[in-house]
Amino acid sequence: MTDLTEQKLATLNAIEAAQTPDALEELRVAALGKKGWVSAALKTLGQMSPEERTEAAPAIQAVRGEVGDAIAARKEVLEGAALEAKLASETLDLTLPAVEQKRGSVHPVSQVMDELAEIFADLGFAVATGPEIEDDWHNFTALNMDESHPARAMHDTFYFPDKDSEGRSMLLRTHTSPVQIRSMKEQGAPIRIIAPGRVYRSDSDATHTPMFHQVEGLVVDKGIHLGHLKWTLETFLKAFFEREDIVLRLRPSYFPFTEPSVEVDVGYAKEDGRRVVGGSGDDEGHEWMELLGSGMVNRRVLESAGVDAQEYQGFAFGVGVDRLAMLKYGMDDLRAFFDGDVRWLSHYGFSAFDQPTLSAGVGARA
């Protein structure tokens, strides 16, 4: 028992002096391991008489408990010191410029939305919004598409099973045109707005997704004609792509909510395998690309919104925000916009401090 006491004292002193978890583990194994001296002392109990065992067993268990408690206490101290050292070595200098500590980025769609708002605000347009869950009257009927109109099927609409309180079918809006109806009913004419937002159609491939973003424009006033539409689109696209050689081609088309209707093509050239907007499709090496739809607002649409079609005329246009982003910033697959890949977002994303301004160029990157 004298030897046991001396070993205990020596071990407790060594435990208190241990400076690393590895050194502490060595002491634990030497004392409490299968071949440790405490384990060896326990094995001697079988060779003792009952009287000796009665006296020795509690003493050996007491030593075992003291050593175990000492090891646990020292381990807690060492782990605490290691954590403090790690925290001290991993400091963050909060005085560094925020750009140097960049972690997130603004999605290209959000950036382009801001660019569009900046450009059209300079042209006197207000930004209007509306519900994404819409009724079929605002989404179709008020836009000159009755129940049998083929355009309803063309839009591949997501319908809800329930109807609203007035018995109208509910759906996910297929375009932001319902915002035009709601804005005209609320504000009347004259009016000049853009309506950006999410829209939904049943379609999915490299250039289509079930949810995508549109921006539509509407101008209603006295004496509005197609020349105003062409000038507005040219001015917008020159500011957006930051080029003066933007050339448009207007082709006759059909949309139920405009009459006459025109498809708008823009000239482009291929550089390094990507489309670069600029130049005329009639020039050598340039081609025409369909970009957006537009036209003069159908008088039936004006009447549905409570606007006097005898006194007021207007034009409207619509374009995909995602497609504008792809053309301007060189992306080739729309599905990547919604994958949430950090590498893609890091490459194509924008700094939160990179606010579009016309003076600095709406697409200038920080």
N, C-alpha and C positions, 0 to 999 in steps of 0.2 A: 504494500500500500504506500510505503514511503516513496518507492520508485514511481508509482502512478502519480503521486502528488507533484513530484519534481518534473515529470514529463508534462503534466497539465500546466504548471507555471511557465515552463519553457515555451510551450505551444502558445499559451495566451499572450506571452510577450512577443512572440514571433508574429502572431496575428495582428497585434496592435501596430507592429512595425511594417507590415506588408504594404507595399505602395502600388501594386498592380493586381488586377483580377486574376492574372495567371499565377502570381506568387501565392495568392490566397487559396487558389484551387489546389496547388501543390500541398499546402499545409492541411487542407481538408482531407485530401486523399491519404496523406501520411498518418493522420490521426483517426479518421472515421471510415476510410476505405476498407475493402475486404481484407487487405493485408496491413492495415493501420494498427498502431499500438493499442488503441482503445478496443478495437475488434479482437486483437490478440488477448487482451486482458479478459474480455467476456468469454473467450473460449476456455480459459483456465477454470471457470466456475464448475465445469463438469468434473474436475479432478479434486474438488474440495469436499470436505465433509458437510453435512447439512448445516451445522452450526457456523462453520466458516463461510459457507455460501450465503447464509442469512445476513451476515455482517458485510461481506465483500460486494454482493450484487448491488445494493443501493448506492454504495460508494462509487462503483464503476459507472452506473447509470447517471449519477450526479455529475461525474467528470464529463461523460459524453454530452450531457445537456449543456454544461458550461461552455464546452468547446464549440458546440453547434450554435449556441446563441452568440458567442463572440464572433464566429465566422459570419453569421447573418448580419450582425451589426456593422462589422467592418466592410462587408460587401455593399451595404446601403450607403456608407460614407464614400466609398470609392466611386460608386455609380453616380452619386450626387456631384462629386467633384468633376467627373468626366463630362457630365451634362453642362455644368457651369463653364468648363473650358470650351466645349463645343459652341455654346451660345456666345461666348466672348469672341470666338474666332469667326463666327458667321454674322457679323454685324452688317447692317444696311445703312448706308449714308443717305439720310433723307434729304440732304441738301443738294444731292446730285440732280441735274436737269431731268425732268420726267421723261423726256424722249429717250434718254439713255437707258431708262428702266422699262422700256416699252414691253408690255405683255400681251395686250389685246389690240384689235384693229377694227376699223369701221368696215362693214361689208360693202363690196362694190355697189350693190343695189341701193343701199342707204345713201352712199356717196352720190350716186347718179340722181337719186331723188332730190338731194340737196342742190345739186347742180341745176336740175330742171327748175326748181323753185326759184333759184337765184336769177336765172335767165328770164323766166316769165314774169317775175316780179318787176324786173326792169322794163318789161313791155306793158306793165299795168294790169297784170293778171293776179287775181287772188287764188289761194289754194282752198279747195272745197273737199270735204270728205262725206262719206255716207256709210250705212251699214253693209257689212259683207253678207249677212243673211237677209235676203231681199224677197219681196213678193213678186209674182209674175206680172202684175200690172206695171210696176215701175221698171222691171227688167226687160219686158217684152212689149206689152200692149201699148203703153204710153209712147213707145219708140216705133210705132207703126208696124208692129208685128202681132197680128191677131192669133187666135188659138190654132188656126190651120196654116199659119205661115211656115214655110219650109225652113226659115232661118232659126226657128226654135229647135228643130232637130239638128241643124248644122252646128249648133253651139255645144252639143254633147253635155247637157245640163245635169248637175247633181240636184235632184229634188228631195225634199223632206216628205215623210209620210203624212204629216199633219198640215192642216190649213190654218190661216189666221182667223181672227174674229169675224172678218167680212167674207169668209169662204174662199179666199184667194190662195192659190198654191204657193208654198214657200220653197226657196231654193238658195243655193250659193250663187251669188251674182256671177254672171259670165263675162261681164265687162263693167267698167266704171261709168257707163252712160247713165244708169239710174241716178247718179249724183247730179247730172245735168238737169234731169226732170225735177228732182227735189229742190235744187238751187233756184230754178226758174219759178217754181211754185211759191217758194219762200220770199225771193227777192224781186221777182218780176224782171222787167227789162228797162234800161239796158243792163247787160251783164257781161263780165269778162272773167272767166275762171279756168283753172286747170284742175283736174280730178285725178290725182295719183292714188294707187292702192293695189291691194291683192285681188285677184280674180281667179275663178276656178272653172276648169273644163276637163272632161274625161279624155286625156291625151297624155302620152309619155314616150319620148325618145330623146335623141341628142339635142334637139332644138325645141322640144315641147315638154312641159311638166304639168301635172294636174293642178298645181297652184303656180301662178306666175304674177308678174306685176305689169300694170298698164298705167299710162297717163293719157288722159283725154283732155282736149281743150275745147272751149265753147266761147264764142263771141256772138252776142245778139245786140243789135243796135239799128238805128235807121240808116239806110243807104249802104249796107254791107254787101259786098260782091266778091266774086271768086278771086279777083286781084288782091284783095286784102288777105285772103287765105294764103295765096302763094307767097306774098311778101313776108307774112308772119312765119311760115315754115322755113323759108330761106334764111331769115334773120336768126331764128332759133337754131337751125342746124349749123350755121357758120359759127355761132357763139359756142355751141356744144362741142363740135369737133375742132374748134379753134383753127379754122382754115377759111380763107376767103374764096377758094376755088370750088365751093360747093355748087353743083349744078343739078337742078331738079327737072324731072319730066313728069307731067301730069297725064295720066291715061284715063279715059272714060271707064267707069265701073258701075257697080250697083250695090248700094246698102239701103235697107228699108227706111233708115232714119235720116238719110240725106238725099237731096235731089236738086241739081245733078250731083253725082258721086264721082270721085276721082281717086285712083290709086296713084301714090307718089313714089316715083323711082329716083334713086340718087346714083350719080356716077361714082365708080370706084375702080381701083387697080389692085392687083395682087402683088404683095411684097413679102418675100420670105415665107410664102405659103399662107399668108393671112390677107384678109380684105382690108384695104385702107381707103376710107371714104375721101373723095376729092376728084375733081376733074370730070369731064363729060364722057358718057358712055359711047359717044360718037368719035372720041379721040382715039388714036392708035394706042393699044395696050390697055384701054379702059373699057369697062362694061357697065351695064345698068343693073341695079339691084332694087327690088321692091322693098320699100321701107315702112310705109304707113298708109292708112286709109283716111279719106277725108271727103268733105263735100259741103254743100249748102244745106242748112238744116231744113228738113221737110216741114212744110207748113202744118201738117197734121201733128207733128211733134210739138211745135210751138203752141198749137191750140190745146193739146192735151195738158200742157204745162200752164195754161191760162194766159198765154202771151198773144196779143193781137197780131196775127200774121199779115194783116193788111198794112199795118204801120211799121212792123219790125221784120228784119231779115237777120240771118246769122250763118256762121260757118262752124263746123266742128271737125276735129281730127283725133285720131287715136294711134298710139304706137306702144310697143312693148318695151318697158324699161329694161328688162333683162337683156333684150336684144341690143338695145343701145349700148349697154355696158359691155357686151361681148364685142361689138364692133369697135368701140373706142379703146378698150383695154386689151384686146387680143386674146379673148377666151374662145375656145372652140366647142365646149360641151356645156349645155345649160344645166345638166344634172349636177355638175360639180358645185353649182351655187348653193345646193341644199344638202351636200354630203357632210358638212361640218368638219372637213379635213383641215387640221391646224396648219399644215404645210401650205395648202392652197390659200387659206386666209392670210397667212403671213406674207405670201408672195403678192397676192392681189389686193390685200386690205390696205386701208388708209389710216393715217394717224388721226386720232380724235381731235387734234389741233389743226388739221388740214381742212379748214372751212372754205368752201368754194366762194370765190369773189370774182366779179367780172374784171376788176382792175388787175388782179394777179393771174387771171386765166382760171376758168372754173375747174380745169382738170389738173392744176398744179399740185404736185405731191410734195408733202413735207419731208 
